[in-house]
């Protein structure tokens, strides 16, 4: 496996721009919820904020796991192609 492929699979989450954006987004949601609690806004509004935050987190995690599965599968297929092509006949 080339160095570029190894680097792609070995990246940490903090090196991902999407991950950092999602973490910042979640911190902002928490700040808004905390502000709402501090200002004593209605319970239904707080519920909507919590459900929205949860939905965003679930969609992000689901999307990332689907992308990760796709990338790993494509690397596996590429590796199998390389071994079939390089096999002597």
C-alpha positions as CSV (number, residue, x, y, z in Angstrom):
1,X,0.0,0.0,0.0
2,X,1.4,3.4,-0.9
3,X,2.2,6.0,1.7
4,X,-0.7,8.2,0.6
5,X,-3.3,5.4,1.2
6,X,-1.7,4.6,4.6
7,X,-2.0,8.2,5.5
8,X,-5.6,8.4,4.5
9,X,-6.6,5.5,6.6
10,X,-4.5,6.5,9.6
11,X,-5.8,10.1,10.0
12,X,-7.0,11.1,13.4
13,X,-10.5,12.7,13.7
14,X,-8.9,16.1,14.7
15,X,-7.2,16.2,11.3
16,X,-10.6,16.2,9.5
17,X,-12.2,19.5,8.7
18,X,-15.7,18.0,8.7
19,X,-15.2,16.5,12.1
20,X,-13.9,19.8,13.5
21,X,-16.9,21.6,11.9
22,X,-19.3,19.1,13.4
23,X,-17.7,19.5,16.9
24,X,-17.9,23.3,16.6
25,X,-21.5,23.0,15.5
26,X,-22.3,20.8,18.5
27,X,-20.6,23.2,20.9
28,X,-22.7,26.0,19.5
29,X,-25.9,24.0,20.0
30,X,-24.9,23.3,23.6
31,X,-24.2,27.0,24.1
32,X,-27.7,27.9,22.6
33,X,-29.4,25.3,24.8
34,X,-27.5,26.6,27.9
35,X,-28.5,30.2,27.0
36,X,-32.1,29.1,26.6
37,X,-32.1,27.4,30.0
38,X,-30.5,30.5,31.6
39,X,-33.1,32.7,30.0
40,X,-35.9,30.3,31.1
41,X,-37.4,29.9,27.6
42,X,-40.3,27.5,27.2
43,X,-39.9,23.8,27.6
44,X,-41.2,23.1,24.1
45,X,-38.5,25.4,22.6
46,X,-35.8,23.6,24.5
47,X,-37.1,20.2,23.4
48,X,-37.0,21.4,19.8
49,X,-33.4,22.6,20.3
50,X,-32.4,19.3,21.9
51,X,-34.1,17.2,19.1
52,X,-32.5,19.3,16.4
53,X,-29.1,18.9,18.0
54,X,-29.5,15.2,18.3
55,X,-30.7,14.9,14.7
56,X,-27.7,16.8,13.4
57,X,-25.3,14.5,15.4
58,X,-27.0,11.3,14.2
59,X,-27.0,12.4,10.5
60,X,-23.3,13.4,10.8
61,X,-22.4,10.0,12.4
62,X,-24.5,8.0,9.9
63,X,-23.0,9.9,7.0
64,X,-19.4,9.5,8.2
65,X,-19.9,5.8,8.9
66,X,-21.3,5.3,5.4
67,X,-18.4,7.2,3.8
68,X,-15.9,5.2,5.9
69,X,-17.4,1.9,4.8
70,X,-17.4,3.0,1.1
71,X,-13.7,4.1,1.3
72,X,-12.6,0.9,3.0
73,X,-14.5,-1.2,0.5
74,X,-13.0,0.6,-2.4
75,X,-9.5,0.2,-1.0
76,X,-10.1,-3.5,-0.5
77,X,-11.4,-3.8,-4.1
78,X,-8.4,-1.8,-5.4
79,X,-6.0,-4.0,-3.5
80,X,-7.6,-7.2,-4.9
81,X,-7.4,-5.7,-8.4
82,X,-3.7,-5.0,-7.9
83,X,-3.0,-8.5,-6.7
84,X,-4.9,-10.1,-9.6
85,X,-3.1,-7.9,-12.1
86,X,0.3,-8.5,-10.7
87,X,-0.2,-12.3,-10.4
88,X,1.9,-14.1,-13.1
89,X,0.0,-16.1,-15.6
